[in-house]
């Protein structure tokens, strides 16, 4: 494509709350000459960040050829295009087909990440998805429906791990989801939360377990834009303070006073790493330590 041309930015808008839009995403929307946003999933308040001279297009009634024709025509005129996707573009963002067309037309583009609805939902539930000795793995998937699943990615196969499971785009198949999870080995008492339109004013949370969540969802009449959050990590009682007489639950090593790592020494171990950052004093440089001698994380 000869001559000066513009650029396309795929921008993750987050789950709905405009304040969860990244600073970079907001800046690019403000600077764009053309804004194309998924108006069935992205609030108009996010598109309102566009400058007064920008063209703003909602894409819910547009098919892929129409969207791409608008993008290509705009960049050929040297314009900056903000293509706003819900959540994070890398999770069910349907951007691969758009990128292929841009690649074939030698159009420059960039992806700007956003807050996934999965993590916004975890925040609303006040849960840590990776609780030590409860779950150290998170699987994001969907139930098979109009879109078929690849081999070995059936919900029952994935659920066999028993970890924290986040199911997108499947709330209308709630009964099937529950049936597959139970068949995979989740106990019927497994906590489940369904989070509807997280980050929107009408946000709603339905809590239950595998024995009653399908009935609760049917009663709520929720049929779209909801995440199904499954696993012991979703148990709100994990936050309950323990009586002094009980054994402490497993927690992350990261901040444990008994855990030595590169930046902190356990009082119960000799200082084998040399000087540390002195409290209230100047920073003392750390010596180089072989990576094999250092472990971190949980």
Secondary structure, 3 states (H helix, E strand, C coil): CCCCCCEEEEEECECCCHHHCCHHHHHHHHHCCEEEECCCCCCHHHHCCCCCCCEEEECCCCCHHHHHHHHHHHHHCCCEEEEEECECCCCCCCCHHHHHHHHHCCCCEEEECCCCHHHHHHHHHCCCCCCCCCCCCEEEEECCCCCCCCCCCCHHHHHCCCCEEEEECCHHHHHHHHHHHHHHCCCCCCEEEEEECCCCCCCEEEEEECCCHHHHHHHHCCCCCEEEEECHHHCHHHHCCCCCCCCCCCCCCCCCCCCCECCECCCCCCCCCCCCCCCCCCCCCCCCCCHHHCCCCC
